[in-house]
């Protein structure tokens, strides 16, 4: 079985989609599939083309035994609509051109969305390569962009909705990152076959990380007795990270509690200014680190906070950072209602939930964990056991493989 994974985002970039698609590709390869990746030059989240790729249009390489074709993409630091559209459409054009010229036929083309517009390249390559098309939806677009206020242009939203529906209808089957995404699409397209392609963990990777005695805490000046609460990821609008700084303000008198925000994003500058305005000495900001370095950070913290804005849109969200934190046996403070709370707090008993955007509730839960380290360890152990059994990449890849076999045997 020959499979092409078409995605704008792929390692060595760090992120949820990157990790998920790499693990899927490795899992399908273990099943005997011939897997090829077509992706952009790495640039996310810094929005700068990585060294070694600049000044080029195309590069072929091998990564973890996978053949990876990379091509040029327009990258700009601006978050306004025109530069973002140029970013998306530049890769639509270059990926189609490289796919057309450099690649042969495939049985399946798996196209990652967002960006939704990449589906144009995926569908055209499907026709050229006589392949079956699988649309993998990591975020409902344009719905989420509209509800977050990122896109308000009605013409663009209407065109995007028509493209979204066109791609769903042309798919052999559709995969979604969360059960909420799957249910949303199934309600609108009841005739389509859908698959839950969830995030998960590679147990072998985390077992090796667990054996490393991290020194990050001492190297960065934190005492053993200090209770470190970590947020690591995109510092963006959707996360509602003001709740962490407000909780730190409430806990100002608790000198042993420290908050760490690690990452980059469009609201980082505003949050650092907020820290200065509130004179929060217990809050520290760090830049993005590599995945391996992040694992050492997680090894040395006491709990991780995972917030989102309190929107109906996010009731079906499952932030991917949950899996790495639980795989390293750390308790979570989850400010996400709906599917994530049901899975990891109610079923997995992996930490405590707090009301999204409620700084008082978060502060109370942080204080509880700081005063009850034994309970935090129990939450961490519970979380590890839960994700190991329910979100293991071996079983996720097997489930997706069975969907491919059924689709391969079905005549369009």
Beta strands, then each sheet from edge to edge (+ up, - down):
strand 1: 2-7
strand 2: 34-40
strand 3: 58-63
strand 4: 66-71
strand 5: 108-113
strand 6: 132-137
strand 7: 173-176
strand 8: 194-196
strand 9: 227-232
strand 10: 257-262
strand 11: 283-286
strand 12: 303-307
strand 13: 331-335
strand 14: 351-353
sheet 1: 3+ 4- 2- 1- 5- 6- 7- 8-
sheet 2: 11+ 10+ 9+ 12+ 13+ 14+
end
